[in-house]
Amino acid sequence: MEEGRIALRVAKAFPAEQAAEAHRLLAAGGIRGRLVLTF
């Protein structure tokens, strides 16, 4: 954490309509970083 900032690694972004697919990937494991839902 430098200069009061936090760097997050985004593995993949999904449209909100694909939330179920994003959840499946999380449940399967092996994701390095965050999954993001876009609205």
The 8 nearest C-alpha neighbors of each residue, nearest first, counted from 0:
[[1, 5, 4, 3, 2, 6, 7, 8],
 [0, 2, 3, 4, 5, 6, 7, 8],
 [1, 3, 4, 0, 5, 6, 7, 8],
 [2, 4, 1, 0, 5, 6, 7, 8],
 [5, 3, 2, 0, 1, 6, 7, 8],
 [4, 6, 0, 7, 3, 1, 2, 8],
 [5, 7, 4, 8, 0, 1, 9, 3],
 [8, 6, 9, 5, 32, 33, 10, 4],
 [7, 9, 32, 33, 10, 6, 31, 34],
 [10, 8, 33, 32, 11, 34, 7, 35],
 [9, 11, 32, 33, 34, 31, 8, 30],
 [10, 12, 34, 9, 35, 13, 33, 32],
 [13, 11, 35, 34, 36, 37, 14, 10],
 [14, 12, 36, 17, 37, 35, 15, 11],
 [13, 15, 37, 16, 36, 17, 38, 12],
 [14, 16, 36, 18, 17, 37, 38, 13],
 [15, 17, 14, 18, 19, 13, 38, 36],
 [18, 16, 15, 20, 19, 14, 13, 21],
 [19, 17, 21, 15, 20, 16, 22, 36],
 [20, 18, 22, 21, 17, 23, 16, 24],
 [21, 19, 23, 17, 22, 18, 24, 13],
 [22, 20, 18, 24, 19, 23, 25, 17],
 [21, 23, 19, 25, 20, 24, 26, 18],
 [24, 22, 20, 26, 21, 25, 27, 19],
 [25, 23, 27, 21, 22, 26, 20, 28],
 [26, 24, 22, 28, 27, 23, 21, 30],
 [25, 27, 23, 28, 24, 22, 21, 29],
 [26, 28, 24, 25, 23, 29, 30, 22],
 [29, 27, 25, 26, 30, 24, 31, 23],
 [28, 30, 31, 27, 25, 24, 26, 32],
 [31, 29, 28, 32, 25, 10, 24, 33],
 [32, 30, 10, 29, 33, 8, 9, 28],
 [31, 33, 8, 10, 9, 30, 34, 7],
 [34, 32, 9, 10, 8, 35, 31, 11],
 [33, 35, 11, 10, 12, 9, 32, 36],
 [34, 36, 12, 13, 33, 11, 37, 9],
 [37, 35, 13, 15, 14, 12, 38, 34],
 [36, 38, 14, 15, 13, 35, 12, 16],
 [37, 15, 14, 36, 16, 13, 35, 12]]
